[in-house]
Amino acid sequence: MNRSELTAGQLTRGSAEDTVPDSAFALPAQAAPPTHSFEGTLTLKGLSTAGGFRVLKDPSGYADTAATRHLPPVDIALLQNGSHLVPAKRGLQYTGNQAWNLAVGPGRAWNEDGDGQRTRASLPFALIERNANCVHNGTLTFLFDDTSVSEVRYQVTAETCEYFQFDMWGQVPADYRRGPVDGAENLRDAYALELKDRLPTKPISALATDYPGGGVDVSKFSSGITPSALSTFGVYFHGVHYVGNCRTRQGDYPFCGQMLLPSYSTAKSAFAGTAMLRLAKRYGPAVAQEKLSDRIPETAGNAAWNGVTLDHTLDMATGNYVSPGYEIDEAGRIMADFFAAEPYADRMRSALSFPRKASPGSKWVYHTSDTFLATRAMNNYLQGKTGSDADIFDMLRDDVLEPVGVGPDSLVSLRTDNGPSGAPFGGYGMFWTQDSIAKFAKFLNNDHGTVNGEQILDPALLAATMQRDPHARGMTTTGTKPLKYQNGFWGKEFTSADNPAYTSPFYVPFMSGYGGITVAMMPNGATYYYFSDNNEFSWNAAVAEADKLAHMPSAAATAR
């Protein structure tokens, strides 16, 4: 191959003038196997002054802070498994940097003509906003042999972040400290198993050819979303994960399966709601009636929280609010203080500061802070059962996420105090990949909370959560078109008014996230998800196309 971008000469003695096509970081089709094997630590140097930065959207002035315009310290322990280059630590890593935390995903190593006797490596990475859930995806590449590395070229050309969008690029010197990585063989085995256990994938276009009789229009599965704002999307149906591409401003992301995606409020469902379902299976459904005042010491002396149960809180029905209007509180001063608070005590103080306006369970008002309180109550309940070392996210990880097959990039939660020992956020702060979100939705929608035949979520409460119990639809939301809300999950009813093909009404439970994130789990077994950041929540057309794959059963049939 004749490489024109990121040549060996450019990586050895060049400089980064701007971003380049992301394909320059990709494994070429004609690449040769790697002749060298990387094992040790890669350290990037000179990051605080390197490279370029181009603001695309920044109404709040984040880029005015110098640290925001550069990579945080990068120190990556890596090992190789064939042509796969695997970081020893996966998922969110706290850096201590003023602006950014970091995640590094598995990449590739190969040889190609023009690189001399050196092997070329490429890795995906993500910048994660400190104390927030925005994710900015990038790639880095370098050449190496048994003792040294070239300079490292990097760029960030994509994000899932509604309020801060930019390109970042640079080329910096690096050190290669060769040496054994702790637990290397276990890491190699685990990564090989992870690849083997990923859901079978096909491109989204294959839906039309796999189901030719239905007249499926695959373009509808991303319609209604501004293409430049769409990070990725996919459909899970009948054992196959049909995946869309991963867009960047420089072409397709070369590590689409490793693109890190923020949960935002899908964590209200996948973390808080699911943790309650797991606690109910372990200790009985009465856990839903636990009172916050019995489980959160900071409620002492605050009568507004008397009588508020875990169930009320996960349903956004505490009765404590300032304004009953649709998400007015969520955009208000108390919540601004809550989101900005990094220390646990400050965040808890904000969460408990809403005044009592209605009786608990009587009115729906959306507060991310309520999910934080529910998560804290569950954490303290679990500690009461198993000891003071217990952690509610660790329980979810060990009892649910890992058994379901969710990958290592999704097994960490953001926490207070910008560190691994803080309290997990609960209402946001998880991370997904395409495979992880598809597997998690399959677990809820197709496997009904079972893993290898074992029921790990309370079945009755799960049925209600998934809109399969007509007697337990949850709270009715406010807004122009009211929905249902239960245990951190939304529910939307579809009728013939939405589409004449819907001869009987049915409900679709879904997870929703800030900026334009939806995971819709349909009663015919199909799941459609997309991650975007232009405040577009458009997926009715996807439900109509999924109905062509298999007609949606009626709400009554689903309940049986």
C-alpha positions in Angstrom: 0.0 0.0 0.0 1.1 3.6 -0.6 0.2 5.5 2.5 -0.2 9.3 2.2 -1.4 10.1 5.7 0.6 9.4 8.9 3.5 7.9 7.1 6.5 6.5 8.9 8.4 9.7 8.1 5.6 11.9 9.5 5.4 9.8 12.7 9.2 10.0 13.2 9.8 13.6 12.5 6.6 15.3 11.5 4.0 17.6 13.2 0.3 17.6 13.3 -1.1 20.5 11.4 -4.8 19.4 11.5 -7.0 16.4 11.7 -6.7 13.8 8.9 -9.2 11.2 7.7 -9.8 8.7 10.5 -9.2 5.9 8.0 -5.5 6.7 8.4 -5.7 5.2 11.9 -7.5 2.0 10.7 -6.2 -1.5 10.1 -5.7 -1.7 6.3 -7.3 -4.6 4.5 -3.9 -5.7 3.1 -2.0 -5.3 6.4 0.6 -8.0 7.3 0.7 -9.6 10.8 2.7 -7.7 13.4 6.4 -8.8 13.7 6.8 -7.1 17.1 4.8 -7.6 20.2 4.1 -4.7 22.6 4.1 -5.4 26.3 4.7 -2.6 28.8 3.7 1.0 29.3 3.3 3.8 26.8 3.6 7.3 28.2 2.8 10.4 26.1 4.9 13.4 26.9 4.4 17.2 26.4 0.6 17.1 26.3 0.0 20.4 28.1 1.3 22.4 25.2 0.9 20.1 22.2 -1.3 20.2 19.1 -4.3 22.1 18.0 -7.9 22.7 19.1 -10.9 23.8 17.0 -14.2 24.8 18.8 -17.4 23.8 17.0 -19.9 24.4 19.8 -19.2 25.8 23.2 -21.9 28.2 24.5 -20.7 27.9 28.1 -17.0 28.6 27.4 -15.5 25.3 28.4 -12.6 25.9 26.0 -11.6 29.0 27.9 -9.9 26.7 30.4 -6.4 25.8 29.2 -6.6 22.2 30.4 -9.7 21.6 28.3 -7.7 22.2 25.1 -5.2 19.4 25.6 -5.0 15.7 26.5 -4.7 14.8 30.2 -1.7 12.7 31.2 -1.7 9.5 29.2 0.0 6.4 30.7 -1.2 3.2 29.2 -0.2 -0.4 30.2 -0.7 -2.5 27.0 -0.2 -6.1 26.0 -0.7 -7.9 22.7 -2.8 -10.9 21.7 -1.9 -11.7 18.1 -2.7 -8.5 16.3 -4.9 -7.2 19.1 -3.5 -4.5 21.4 -5.3 -4.6 24.8 -5.1 -2.0 27.6 -4.6 -3.5 31.0 -7.2 -1.1 32.4 -10.5 -0.6 30.5 -13.2 2.0 30.9 -13.2 5.2 32.9 -9.9 6.1 34.5 -9.7 9.1 36.9 -6.7 11.3 35.9 -6.8 14.1 38.4 -6.8 16.5 35.4 -8.8 19.7 35.8 -10.9 18.9 32.6 -10.6 15.3 31.5 -10.8 11.8 32.7 -9.8 9.1 30.2 -10.7 5.7 28.8 -8.6 3.6 26.4 -10.0 0.7 24.3 -8.5 -2.3 22.6 -6.8 -1.5 19.2 -4.7 -3.3 16.6 -1.1 -3.8 15.6 0.2 -4.7 12.1 3.0 -4.4 9.7 2.8 -2.5 6.4 5.2 -1.5 3.6 7.0 1.7 4.3 7.3 1.3 8.0 10.7 -0.3 7.8 11.1 -3.1 10.4 8.7 -1.5 12.8 5.2 -2.5 13.7 2.3 0.0 13.5 -0.2 0.3 16.4 -3.6 2.1 16.6 -5.8 2.6 19.7 -9.2 4.1 20.3 -9.5 6.4 23.3 -12.1 8.7 24.8 -12.0 11.9 26.8 -14.6 12.0 29.5 -15.6 15.3 31.0 -14.7 15.6 34.6 -17.8 15.2 36.9 -20.0 14.8 33.8 -21.0 12.2 31.2 -19.9 13.8 27.9 -17.7 11.5 25.8 -15.3 12.7 23.1 -13.9 9.9 21.0 -10.5 9.8 19.4 -7.7 7.6 18.1 -3.9 7.5 18.4 -1.2 5.7 16.5 2.5 5.1 16.6 5.3 2.8 15.4 7.3 0.5 17.7 9.9 -2.2 17.8 11.2 -4.2 20.7 12.8 -1.3 22.5 11.3 2.0 21.3 8.4 3.9 19.9 7.9 6.7 17.4 6.1 9.9 18.3 2.4 9.4 18.9 -0.2 11.0 16.7 -3.7 11.6 18.1 -6.9 13.2 17.2 -10.4 13.7 18.6 -13.1 14.1 15.8 -16.3 12.9 17.4 -18.4 13.2 20.5 -21.7 12.4 22.1 -22.1 15.8 23.9 -24.9 18.3 23.3 -23.1 21.4 24.7 -19.4 21.0 23.9 -18.1 19.9 20.5 -14.6 20.3 19.1 -11.7 18.8 17.2 -8.4 18.2 19.0 -5.1 16.9 17.4 -1.4 16.7 18.1 1.8 14.7 17.8 4.0 14.2 20.9 7.1 12.2 21.9 6.5 9.0 23.9 8.3 6.6 26.1 8.0 2.8 25.9 8.8 1.0 29.2 9.0 -2.6 28.1 8.2 -5.2 30.8 5.6 -7.7 31.9 2.0 -6.4 32.6 0.4 -7.7 35.8 -2.0 -10.6 35.0 -1.1 -10.6 31.3 -2.2 -14.1 30.5 -5.5 -13.6 32.3 -6.0 -10.3 30.4 -5.3 -12.1 27.0 -7.7 -14.9 27.8 -10.4 -12.5 29.0 -10.1 -10.4 25.8 -10.2 -13.5 23.6 -13.4 -14.6 25.4 -14.9 -11.1 25.2 -14.5 -11.2 21.4 -15.9 -14.7 21.2 -18.9 -13.8 23.3 -19.9 -10.6 21.4 -23.3 -10.8 19.7 -23.2 -11.8 16.1 -23.3 -8.7 14.0 -24.3 -7.7 10.5 -24.6 -4.3 8.9 -27.9 -2.6 9.3 -28.5 -3.0 5.5 -28.8 -6.8 6.1 -32.1 -6.4 7.9 -33.8 -5.8 4.5 -32.1 -8.9 2.9 -32.6 -11.2 5.9 -36.3 -10.3 6.0 -37.2 -9.7 2.4 -40.9 -10.2 2.7 -41.6 -7.3 5.0 -40.5 -4.4 2.9 -38.3 -3.1 5.6 -36.8 0.4 4.9 -33.6 0.4 6.8 -33.1 4.1 6.3 -36.0 4.7 8.8 -33.7 3.3 11.6 -31.8 6.6 11.8 -34.4 8.9 10.4 -35.3 12.0 12.3 -31.8 12.4 13.7 -29.4 15.0 12.1 -26.7 12.8 10.5 -23.8 14.9 11.8 -25.2 14.5 15.4 -25.6 10.7 15.2 -22.8 8.8 16.9 -24.1 5.3 16.1 -27.3 3.2 16.1 -28.3 -0.4 15.8 -31.1 -3.0 15.9 -31.1 -6.3 17.8 -33.5 -8.9 16.5 -33.7 -12.8 16.5 -30.2 -13.2 17.8 -28.4 -10.8 15.4 -27.1 -7.3 16.2 -27.6 -5.2 13.1 -25.2 -2.3 13.5 -24.9 1.1 11.9 -21.6 2.9 11.4 -20.0 5.3 13.8 -19.7 8.8 12.3 -16.9 11.3 12.9 -16.1 14.6 11.1 -13.3 12.7 9.3 -15.2 9.7 8.0 -16.1 6.5 9.8 -14.6 5.8 13.3 -12.1 3.0 12.8 -13.0 1.3 16.0 -16.8 1.4 15.8 -17.4 -1.5 18.1 -15.2 0.2 20.7 -16.7 3.7 20.4 -17.5 4.7 24.0 -21.0 6.1 24.4 -22.4 8.0 27.4 -25.3 6.5 29.3 -26.7 9.8 30.5 -30.2 9.0 31.9 -30.3 5.5 30.5 -28.5 4.8 33.8 -31.7 5.6 35.6 -33.0 2.4 34.0 -29.9 0.3 33.6 -28.3 1.1 37.0 -30.9 2.4 39.5 -34.0 0.7 38.3 -32.2 -2.6 37.6 -30.4 -2.5 40.9 -33.7 -2.3 42.6 -35.0 -5.3 40.6 -31.9 -7.3 41.7 -32.3 -6.3 45.4 -35.9 -7.4 45.2 -34.9 -10.8 43.8 -32.2 -11.2 46.5 -34.1 -9.9 49.5 -37.8 -9.8 48.5 -40.0 -7.2 46.8 -40.6 -5.3 50.0 -37.3 -3.5 49.4 -39.3 -1.2 47.1 -41.1 0.1 50.1 -38.0 1.0 52.1 -38.2 4.6 53.3 -35.5 7.1 52.4 -35.6 8.5 55.9 -34.6 5.1 57.3 -31.7 4.6 54.8 -30.2 8.1 54.2 -28.8 9.6 57.4 -28.7 13.1 55.8 -32.5 13.2 55.7 -32.6 13.6 59.5 -34.5 16.7 60.5 -35.9 17.2 57.0 -39.6 16.4 57.2 -40.0 16.8 53.4 -38.6 13.3 53.0 -40.8 11.5 55.6 -42.9 8.8 54.0 -41.0 8.8 50.7 -40.1 5.3 49.6 -37.6 3.9 47.2 -40.5 3.1 44.8 -41.7 6.7 44.9 -38.2 8.0 44.3 -37.4 5.7 41.3 -40.8 6.7 39.9 -40.0 10.5 40.2 -42.9 10.8 42.6 -41.4 12.0 45.8 -43.9 14.9 46.1 -40.9 17.2 46.6 -40.3 19.9 43.9 -40.4 23.6 43.1 -42.3 23.5 39.8 -44.6 20.8 38.5 -44.0 21.8 34.9 -42.3 19.3 32.5 -38.5 19.2 33.4 -38.6 22.8 34.7 -36.9 21.8 37.9 -34.4 19.7 36.0 -33.2 22.9 34.3 -33.5 25.0 37.4 -31.1 26.4 40.0 -31.2 23.5 42.5 -30.4 21.0 39.8 -27.6 23.2 38.4 -26.0 23.2 41.8 -26.5 19.4 42.0 -24.8 18.7 38.7 -21.9 21.0 39.4 -21.3 19.6 42.9 -18.3 17.2 42.9 -18.1 16.5 46.7 -20.6 14.0 48.0 -21.9 16.3 50.8 -22.6 19.1 48.4 -24.4 16.9 46.0 -26.5 15.3 48.8 -27.4 18.7 50.2 -28.7 19.8 46.8 -30.6 16.6 46.2 -32.5 17.0 49.6 -33.3 20.7 49.1 -36.6 20.4 47.2 -39.6 21.3 49.3 -42.7 19.1 49.9 -45.5 20.1 47.6 -47.6 17.0 47.2 -48.1 13.7 48.9 -45.5 11.0 47.9 -46.7 8.9 45.0 -49.2 11.4 43.7 -47.4 13.5 41.2 -44.6 12.9 38.7 -41.8 15.5 38.6 -38.5 14.6 36.9 -35.3 15.1 39.0 -32.0 13.3 38.3 -31.3 14.1 42.0 -34.1 11.7 43.0 -32.3 8.8 41.3 -29.1 9.8 43.2 -31.1 9.5 46.4 -32.6 6.2 45.4 -29.2 4.9 44.6 -27.8 6.0 47.9 -30.7 4.4 49.8 -30.1 1.1 48.0 -26.4 1.3 48.7 -27.0 1.8 52.4 -29.7 -0.9 52.4 -27.2 -3.3 50.8 -24.6 -2.4 53.4 -27.1 -3.2 56.1 -27.5 -6.7 54.6 -23.9 -7.6 53.7 -21.5 -5.2 55.5 -20.1 -1.7 55.2 -17.8 -2.6 52.3 -20.8 -3.2 50.0 -21.3 -0.9 47.0 -24.5 -0.8 45.0 -22.8 -0.4 41.6 -20.4 -3.2 42.4 -23.4 -5.4 43.1 -24.9 -4.5 39.8 -21.6 -5.2 38.1 -21.0 -8.5 39.7 -24.6 -9.8 39.8 -26.0 -8.4 36.5 -23.7 -6.7 34.1 -20.8 -9.2 34.0 -23.1 -12.3 33.9 -25.1 -10.7 31.0 -21.8 -10.3 29.1 -21.5 -6.5 29.2 -17.9 -5.6 28.3 -15.2 -4.1 30.6 -15.6 -0.6 29.1 -19.1 -0.5 30.7 -18.3 -1.9 34.1 -17.4 1.5 35.8 -19.6 4.3 37.0 -18.9 8.0 37.5 -18.8 8.8 41.2 -18.7 11.8 43.5 -15.4 13.4 44.5 -14.0 12.5 41.1 -12.6 9.3 42.4 -13.2 5.5 42.5 -14.2 5.6 46.2 -17.0 8.2 45.8 -20.7 7.5 45.7 -22.0 6.4 42.3 -24.2 8.9 40.5 -27.1 6.6 39.8 -29.0 8.8 37.4 -26.2 9.1 34.8 -22.5 8.3 34.5 -22.4 4.9 32.9 -20.9 4.1 29.5 -21.9 1.8 26.7 -20.5 0.2 23.5 -22.7 -1.1 20.8 -22.4 -4.7 22.0 -22.9 -3.8 25.7 -26.2 -1.8 25.1 -27.6 -4.5 22.8 -26.8 -7.3 25.3 -28.3 -5.4 28.2 -31.5 -4.7 26.2 -31.6 -8.4 25.2 -31.4 -9.4 28.8 -34.4 -7.2 29.8 -36.5 -7.6 26.7 -35.8 -11.1 25.3 -34.4 -13.0 28.3 -36.8 -11.4 30.9 -34.1 -10.9 33.5 -32.6 -14.4 33.2 -29.0 -15.5 32.6 -28.4 -19.1 31.5 -31.9 -20.0 32.8 -31.4 -18.3 36.2 -33.8 -15.5 37.1 -31.7 -12.7 38.5 -34.3 -9.9 38.6 -37.6 -10.0 40.4 -40.0 -11.3 37.7 -43.2 -9.5 38.8 -41.5 -6.1 39.3 -39.6 -6.5 36.0 -42.9 -7.3 34.2 -44.4 -4.0 35.5 -41.2 -2.1 34.7 -41.3 -3.5 31.1 -45.0 -2.5 30.7 -46.2 -6.2 30.7 -48.5 -5.7 33.6 -51.7 -3.8 32.6 -52.5 -3.1 36.2 -49.1 -1.4 36.9 -48.3 1.1 34.2 -46.5 3.5 36.5 -46.8 7.2 36.9 -48.2 9.4 34.1 -45.7 12.0 33.0 -46.3 15.7 32.2 -45.4 17.1 28.8 -47.2 17.6 25.5 -47.7 13.9 25.0 -47.8 12.2 28.4 -45.9 8.9 28.8 -45.6 6.3 31.5 -42.6 6.2 33.9 -41.8 3.4 36.3 -38.7 2.3 38.1 -36.5 4.6 36.0 -37.9 3.3 32.7 -40.2 5.1 30.3 -43.3 3.6 28.6 -44.9 4.7 25.4 -48.3 3.5 24.1 -48.7 3.0 20.3 -52.2 2.8 18.7 -53.7 2.8 15.3 -53.6 6.6 15.5 -49.8 6.3 15.2 -49.9 3.8 12.4 -52.9 2.0 10.8 -50.8 -1.2 10.9 -51.1 -1.3 14.7 -54.5 -3.1 14.9 -54.2 -3.4 18.7 -52.5 -1.0 21.2 -49.1 -1.9 22.6 -46.5 -0.4 24.9 -42.8 0.1 24.2 -40.7 0.5 27.3 -37.6 2.5 26.7 -34.5 4.1 28.2 -33.8 7.7 27.4 -30.7 9.9 27.8 -29.9 13.6 27.6 -29.1 15.1 24.2 -30.7 12.4 22.1 -30.3 8.9 23.3 -33.0 6.2 23.1 -33.1 2.4 23.7 -36.5 1.2 22.7 -37.3 -2.4 23.6 -40.3 -3.5 21.6 -42.8 -6.3 22.5 -42.0 -8.2 19.3 -38.5 -8.8 20.6 -36.7 -6.1 18.6 -34.6 -3.4 20.2 -33.6 -0.2 18.5 -31.1 2.2 19.9 -29.3 5.3 18.9 -26.9 7.8 20.5 -26.9 11.4 19.3 -26.4 14.9 20.6 -28.8 17.4 18.9 -31.8 17.0 21.3 -33.7 14.8 18.8 -35.9 12.0 20.2 -37.3 10.5 17.0 -38.0 6.8 16.9 -41.6 6.2 15.9 -40.6 5.4 12.4 -38.2 2.7 13.7 -41.0 1.1 15.6 -43.1 1.0 12.4 -40.2 -0.7 10.5 -39.6 -3.2 13.3 -43.3 -4.1 13.2 -42.7 -5.3 9.6 -40.1 -7.8 11.0 -42.8 -9.3 13.4 -46.1 -7.7 14.3 -46.3 -6.2 17.7 -48.4 -8.2 20.1 -51.2 -6.3 21.8 -50.8 -5.0 25.3 -53.2 -7.6 26.5 -51.2 -10.4 24.8 -47.9 -9.1 26.2 -49.3 -9.2 29.7 -50.2 -12.9 29.5 
